[in-house]
């Protein structure tokens, strides 16, 4: 199944944090925080301003981003979990 977000929305896949810390302690799923780093899977065309001019998106497919902690809507496609975010829920692009 292929998903194309509308407007200024972005489809992302969460990048899971490592399950152990330096001391080798295992962190159970119930104690983990929601991941804030995600990979962009699909991008909408952008938002239109008051004059009807299209404002292009700042992110592209393949970018790694930081998202707001509780923003977006979680969805499941082909047994994989994704999140659809508004562009305002994207905090930064991670450059490596």
C-alpha positions in Angstrom: 0.0 0.0 0.0 1.3 3.5 -0.9 0.4 6.6 1.2 0.7 10.2 -0.1 0.2 12.8 2.7 -1.9 15.8 1.8 -1.0 19.5 2.3 1.8 20.1 4.7 1.7 16.6 6.3 4.6 14.1 6.5 4.6 10.3 6.9 7.4 9.2 9.2 8.7 5.9 10.7 10.1 6.1 14.2 13.7 5.3 14.8 13.8 3.1 17.9 16.3 4.0 20.7 18.8 1.3 21.8 17.4 -1.1 24.4 20.5 -1.0 26.7 22.5 1.7 28.3 26.2 2.0 29.1 26.1 -0.3 32.1 24.3 -3.0 30.1 21.0 -2.5 31.9 18.0 -3.6 29.8 15.2 -1.1 29.6 11.7 -2.7 29.2 9.3 -1.3 26.6 6.9 0.0 29.2 9.7 2.3 30.7 11.0 3.6 27.3 10.1 7.1 26.2 8.5 7.6 22.8 11.1 8.1 20.1 11.6 11.6 18.9 13.8 10.7 16.0 12.1 9.5 12.8 12.8 8.9 9.1 10.7 10.6 6.5 8.8 8.1 4.3 6.5 10.4 2.3 5.9 14.1 2.0 2.9 16.1 1.0 3.1 18.9 -1.6 3.2 21.7 0.9 0.8 24.4 2.3 -0.8 27.2 0.4 -0.5 30.8 1.6 -3.3 33.4 1.7 -2.6 34.2 -2.0 -2.9 30.6 -3.1 0.9 30.2 -3.7 2.3 26.8 -2.7 4.9 26.9 0.0 7.2 23.9 -0.5 8.1 21.5 2.3 11.5 21.8 4.1 11.9 18.1 4.4 12.3 15.3 1.8 11.9 11.6 1.7 14.9 9.9 3.5 15.6 12.8 5.9 16.1 12.0 9.6 14.1 14.5 11.7 13.3 15.3 15.3 9.6 15.5 16.2 7.6 16.9 19.0 7.0 14.2 21.6 3.2 13.8 21.4 2.5 15.3 18.0 1.0 13.5 15.0 -1.4 10.6 14.5 -0.1 7.0 14.8 -1.2 4.6 12.0 -0.4 1.0 11.1 0.3 0.0 7.5 1.2 -3.6 6.5 2.0 -4.4 10.2 4.5 -1.4 10.4 3.8 1.5 12.6 4.0 5.0 11.2 3.1 8.5 12.2 1.5 11.3 10.2 2.7 14.8 11.3 2.0 18.3 10.4 5.0 20.3 9.3 4.7 22.3 12.6 5.4 19.1 14.6 8.8 18.8 13.0 11.4 20.4 15.2 14.7 19.9 13.2 16.4 17.9 10.5 19.3 15.7 11.8 22.4 16.2 9.6 25.0 13.5 9.9 
